[in-house]
């Protein structure tokens, strides 16, 4: 049972605000972790395709 003063509009606004707040918190934690040196690039040179004059090398013969 509702006690008055509560509307679906208010719930939507609070939900949207919490979503934005959680997104900002996630981004801030990534920035802090990166600044502290806790992040690393997991890619190595094997992840990149070879290039020929800046164009990606295609292993297919078609």
C-alpha positions in Angstrom: 0.0 0.0 0.0 1.4 3.4 -1.0 1.5 6.1 1.6 1.4 9.1 -0.7 4.0 11.3 -2.3 5.5 8.3 -4.1 5.1 8.3 -7.9 6.4 6.2 -10.7 8.1 9.4 -12.0 10.1 9.8 -8.8 11.1 6.2 -8.9 12.3 6.5 -12.5 14.3 9.7 -11.6 16.0 7.9 -8.6 16.7 4.9 -10.7 18.3 7.0 -13.5 20.3 8.9 -11.0 21.6 5.7 -9.3 22.5 4.3 -12.7 24.5 7.4 -13.6 26.1 7.4 -10.1 27.2 3.7 -10.4 28.6 4.3 -13.9 30.6 7.3 -12.6 31.8 5.2 -9.7 33.0 2.5 -12.0 34.8 4.9 -14.3 36.4 6.6 -11.3 37.6 3.3 -9.9 39.2 2.5 -13.3 40.9 5.8 -13.4 42.3 5.4 -9.8 43.4 1.8 -10.6 45.1 3.0 -13.8 46.9 5.9 -12.0 48.0 3.5 -9.3 49.5 1.1 -12.0 47.2 -1.7 -11.2 46.0 -2.2 -14.8 47.8 -3.9 -17.6 47.4 -4.4 -21.3 46.8 -8.1 -21.8 47.5 -7.9 -25.5 50.8 -8.8 -27.0 52.3 -8.6 -30.4 50.7 -11.9 -31.4 47.3 -10.1 -31.3 48.1 -7.8 -34.1 48.0 -8.8 -37.8 51.0 -8.0 -39.8 50.8 -5.0 -42.1 52.3 -4.2 -45.5 52.8 -0.4 -46.0 50.1 0.3 -43.4 47.6 -2.1 -44.9 46.5 -5.2 -43.0 47.9 -8.4 -44.4 45.2 -10.8 -45.5 46.0 -14.5 -45.3 43.2 -15.4 -47.6 43.9 -15.9 -51.3 40.5 -14.7 -52.4 
